[in-house]
Amino acid sequence: MLTRSEQLSQETLTRILLNSLNWELCDAGMRKKAVGVAVILVFLVAPFLEVVNSASEPATVENSWGTKTPMKAAKADFGVATVDGRIYVITESTTEEYDPVTGNWTQKQPMLTSRSNFAVAVYKDKIYVIGGTTGFAPAVKSGVYKPIVTGANEEYDPATNTWETKTPMPTPRRALQANTVGDKIYLIGGILQGPLDALLPMTPIYSNLNEVYNPSTNNWTSRASSLTAVSSYLSAVIDDKIYVLSSSVESYDSYTDRWVLNSLNQVYDTQTDNWTLGSPMPIPVGAAGAGSTTGVFAPKRIYLIGGCPAWSGPDFYHGINTTQVYNIDNDTWTVGADMPTRRRELAVAVMNDTLYAIGGISGDDALATVEQYIPVGYETPSPPSPNKLPTTLSPCQLRSWLLLSLLLLQAWVY
């Protein structure tokens, strides 16, 4: 790339071409002809030169947080998806579209089956909402209300703002995640439907199932089950691997007198259909947000943001604001800048390797807060060039091009 002193405007290049003519053009018509040719040459060379804007844009600060336009209403425990430069926030009764550039929020059509605790994935610019809880029903014998679990599968097309029913998930589950790899959507773990005729309140039935949906054929298949049953976990995809992080399969810590989460990092290779274990999380969390960067504008990493490290105590009540960063290359964890707002039950959306932490709960209050995180190693994407020609020349290339232009001009004049 040319240095600032070597970056030439069209006006400067015109003067160079004219002043470099070492012969005398006495004839006025010939002088006009030379000027005309010089101007033409300027426009021929211009696509190869870098145009400098005197008002340079401020640099993006990596590993930093900023505040964005909040949602129109506070929300927690919902789904998010990113399609064509927009973020879609989906709850049991609403769908909202967010434009990070303008800050505008727009209401869209809600999904057909009202539910919570569902999974969300994107394939070919369409959003799939799968599974979840449609409500609660009293157990026949005990009278205790139990969640009604569904396998409903619905497709949302942002281009037409319409929903369509698809083949349901074979095994109804709630509190799970959906991950797209290639042309498949993977639904791992979750909580199964418990019997409604139980005499006593029932412990949730955790699942390790791995059911795979093919949107192109609208069919389901089964793959290798996870090593440990999981629910309400975090997940992210990098390349062909799905990372299943933590789980709500709790253990009781008698020393601290609280229920805590495990720190599992189960890695599923979709190409080999095999599971392995990665380095465990430094801070086991549930009800957090997770997302991954692609390596285009920021290094490939997985980010776990906020959440709660236990199901009791102050950290559960308010949530935490920690940003945990997993490096898949060396299987290590680090910590990024703290999120400004402590919270749990938030969602994280990723666009152009920038992360957006949306909504959640802090204390007794649901939040409409939207905060943006710029990852470590982030490089601001350059605006697209209006032409396909290279935009810069090296100093040597530039001198050669100018010399050739002068020789052609001299030959044409004489």
Helices and strands as residue ranges (DSSP letters): G 4-6, H 10-19, H 28-45, G 46-48, E 64-67, E 79-83, E 86-90, E 95-99, E 104-108, E 119-123, E 126-130, E 133-138, E 145-149, E 153-157, E 162-165, E 173-174, E 177-181, E 184-188, E 191-192, E 205-206, E 210-214, E 219-222, E 234-238, E 241-253, E 258-269, E 274-277, E 289-292, E 301-305, H 314-318, E 323-327, E 332-336, E 347-351, E 354-358, E 361-362, E 365-366, E 370-374, H 395-413
